[in-house]
């Protein structure tokens, strides 16, 4: 049961509103002025606060100011109630961090919709999304409705890329978002001697190239088609409009990027300290987790040995010898260039 704090100096409005909220299934704590409201907020830490503006002792602006200074209360959804509807009051409340603003007199439906909307957004912000394209899809769908990104990519110009063709290059400035309608794409970094390390894998239905757009910097990697691809192009401006229309979306993307940095650090740690056999096993399992189709009993994929070596962070010759060992140990099968995983558990349990 969600816990609401109602701060209202008018006895009749406070009692009637509290009764309505309790009938709607909420636990309600009331306060007759701002000072008492702040004290109860500190004691009970409600899920949402509804607060009148014009009150004795401490007005609504003072309440919000004190709550924002308390780290334990920052982020609690805050809805202002007021009989004043001047634009300056609305702007002042929003600039201070209020989430919504309801003018008296208000209907029960109007209040309920505002509460439900704020609580839902708070729940979404609290969720942990994966840092891959699937996590991005889910996050924006939660904020903007089902298929938000697919609708963004609908009816776009389609570029056709041949196998090994570069989509964008490291160091270039981004001006578009990419959506894979067909095919597979990898992103990789190159050192001074030209050796590649694969840092990202993308499949049909994935967006890519968004990190540089969000960071407003150049591409830190190169994107290349693993096989023939059809890729929809979304202009940078439209993607930015989608983000800027919702501050929670922007905040969530920042958290996802931070999490992505942590995952890249783990990848580098594995490349630095894992044995060759474990790196190759992890590379095969990474491909399986990304590209295995539903109802596919045994994962099978045709991938060049050079590309697989770049994922594992090793020389192509070393990779080929390790694959031969895995085949002898019946961990994989190789047929017409396809690698088939036959013992996923042993690959996952591979020791250094």
Secondary structure, DSSP 4 states (H G I P E B T S, - for coil): --EEEEE-S-HHHHHHHHHHHHHTT-EEEEESSHHHHHHHHHHH--SEEEEESS-SSS-HHHHHHHHHT-TTTTT-EEEEEES---HHHHHHHHHTT-SEEEESS--HHHHHHHHHHHHHHHHHHHSPPPSSHHHHHHHHHHHH-TTHHHHHHTT--EEEE-TT-EEE-TTPBP-EEEEEEES-EEEEEE-TT--EEEEEEE-TT-EESHHHHHHTSB-SSEEEESS-EEEEEEEHHHHHHHHHT-HHHHHHHHHHHHHHHHHHHHHHHHHHHS-HHHHHHHHHHHHHHHHPPTT-SS-EEE--HHHHHHHHTS-HHHHHHHHHHHHHTTSEEEETTEEEES-HHHHHT---
